[in-house]
Amino acid sequence: MEIRDIRAVLFDMDGTLVDSDAVVDRSWSRWAGEYGLSAAEVVAVAHGNPGAATIAQFLPDATPAERAAAWARVFDLEVSDVEGVVATPGAVELIGTLERIGLPWAVYTSAPAQLAKIRLTAAGIAPPVLVTIDDVDHGKPDPEGYLRAAGILGVPAERCLVVEDTVVGQTAGQAAGALTAGLKGIAADLELPDLHQLDGLFKGLE
């Protein structure tokens, strides 16, 4: 499948459309310190991964109530911090191009809805369709969220391009049957230095 065959684009949020890496690093590092964990190890897992899954990995012996409290703490840290949250390079231009050529797009994120809306607003991005971890039973790398987003847009996942910056997200897109585009050096059908390159590909369809 080539770019001209794509009928919808499905974006991850953090690190893909929204540069929130510094917030993620700050929040999870602080949480790790409070729980006596290695900040570097926690941060390496937290990017792109559902928060509950990250907590389960690092607190395997915690009770459900303890895990819930741990997640509430991380969530509080993240929603109260938007310093430096901006659109990633090329994101605004790419969205503009997609809208000009009439190609539908959506965002699927491992973040809860409240956090997603805060970060998207801070970055000046308003997706027509937003699917969050609150909307699915199984987070990434399960394909459920991308399949849901494609279904809302009315486009078969096989005709969608999933744009991701983490292996767990790319795995979800691939499992959904979509073409994948990868940022930050992750292996994908299309490997991108940034979204400007993808914008150029879609501009070629105008």
Secondary structure, 3 states (H helix, E strand, C coil): CCHHHCCEEEECCECCCEECHHHHHHHHHHHHHHCCCCHHHHHHHHCCCCHHHHHHHHCCCCCHHHHHHHHHHHHHHHHCCCCCCEECCCHHHHHHHHHHHCCCEEEECCCCHHHHHHHHHHHCCCCCCEECHHHCCCCCCCCHHHHHHHHHHCCCHHHEEEEECCHHHHHHHHHCCCEEEECCCCCCCEECCCHHHHHHHHHCCC
